[in-house]
Every structure is written in C-alpha cells, then in structure tokens.
Amino acid sequence: MIHSLTLWLLALVKRHPGLHKDLPLAMRHAADAAIPCLLILVIPPMPSHALVGASEKFRQVMGPDLRLWNIGAQNVRVLNEEKARFYGLVA
C-alpha cells in the first residue's frame, strides 16, 4: 500500500517527470490528496464470522503506514468476496 500511495503523491506533485501525465484526469489535482482514504483488503474465501478479527490483524500489521498516511482505523477493513461484491468492489 505504501508504495502505491507514495507513487501517486510523487506523480501528483510532479517529483518525477512523466508520472503526472500518466495519472487519470480525475486524480491530477492536489485537492485529491485531502480526500479520505479507505484501505480494503479482499480475501475471497474468508468466512464472514472471521472478518472482524482479520480486520484487527490487518490494522496492526499496517499500523506504521496508517500513521504515516493518517488513515483512521475505521477506514481499514478486510472483506470477503460476498461483502466486496455487495459494495461493488469485485465483479
């Protein structure tokens, strides 16, 4: 996760020539950096009853990155395929 966010931010502020032009038009504005960030890990075979525990573990593992990017724990979760499909995250 940290690498994709870092790469996007570097492209956004034009630290690497050529990256900015590769960004989708909807992601080329500095104001986009202030939008809330959701971090969702989809594990298709995860049973629904295990999602809360898996989300807690995921938050622990991602702790340093979450603090660095100021992503609140409420914005980090693990979903199974059924939940991801419900939210339109998978086809």
C-alpha positions in Angstrom: 0.0 0.0 0.0 2.7 2.5 1.0 4.3 2.2 -2.4 1.2 2.9 -4.4 0.3 5.9 -2.3 3.8 7.3 -2.4 4.0 6.9 -6.2 0.7 8.7 -6.6 1.8 11.5 -4.4 5.1 11.8 -6.2 3.3 11.9 -9.5 0.8 14.5 -8.1 3.5 16.9 -7.1 5.5 16.2 -10.3 8.6 15.0 -8.5 9.3 12.5 -11.3 8.9 13.8 -14.8 6.4 11.9 -16.9 4.5 10.3 -14.0 2.0 13.2 -13.7 0.8 12.8 -17.3 0.1 9.1 -16.6 -2.3 9.8 -13.8 -6.0 9.6 -14.7 -7.5 13.1 -15.1 -9.6 12.6 -12.0 -6.5 12.1 -9.9 -4.3 15.0 -11.1 -5.4 17.7 -8.6 -3.6 18.5 -5.3 -7.0 18.7 -3.6 -7.4 15.0 -4.2 -4.6 14.4 -1.6 -7.0 15.6 1.1 -9.8 13.1 0.5 -10.3 10.3 3.0 -8.5 7.1 2.2 -10.1 3.7 2.6 -7.8 0.6 2.8 -9.7 -2.6 2.0 -8.2 -6.0 1.7 -10.4 -8.6 -0.1 -9.8 -12.2 0.9 -12.4 -14.2 -1.1 -12.6 -17.4 1.0 -12.6 -15.6 4.4 -15.7 -16.7 6.4 -17.9 -13.7 7.4 -17.5 -14.5 11.1 -13.7 -14.1 10.8 -13.8 -10.6 9.2 -13.7 -8.6 12.4 -10.6 -10.4 13.7 -8.9 -10.3 10.3 -9.6 -6.5 10.1 -8.0 -6.0 13.5 -4.9 -8.0 12.5 -4.6 -6.1 9.2 -4.8 -2.8 11.2 -2.0 -4.0 13.4 0.2 -5.0 10.5 -0.4 -1.8 8.6 0.0 0.4 11.8 3.1 2.4 10.8 1.7 3.1 7.3 -1.7 4.1 8.7 0.0 6.6 11.0 2.2 7.9 8.2 -0.7 8.5 5.9 -3.1 9.5 8.7 -5.6 6.8 7.8 -8.0 6.1 10.6 -8.6 2.6 11.9 -12.3 2.9 10.9 -11.2 3.2 7.3 -9.3 -0.1 7.3 -11.1 -3.4 6.9 -11.0 -6.9 5.4 -13.8 -8.1 3.3 -14.6 -11.5 1.8 -15.9 -11.9 -1.7 -19.5 -11.7 -0.7 -19.1 -8.4 1.1 -16.8 -7.0 -1.6 -19.4 -7.9 -4.3 -22.1 -6.2 -2.1 -20.0 -2.9 -2.1 -19.3 -3.2 -5.8 -15.6 -3.8 -5.4 -15.5 -7.0 -7.4 -17.4 -8.2 -10.4 
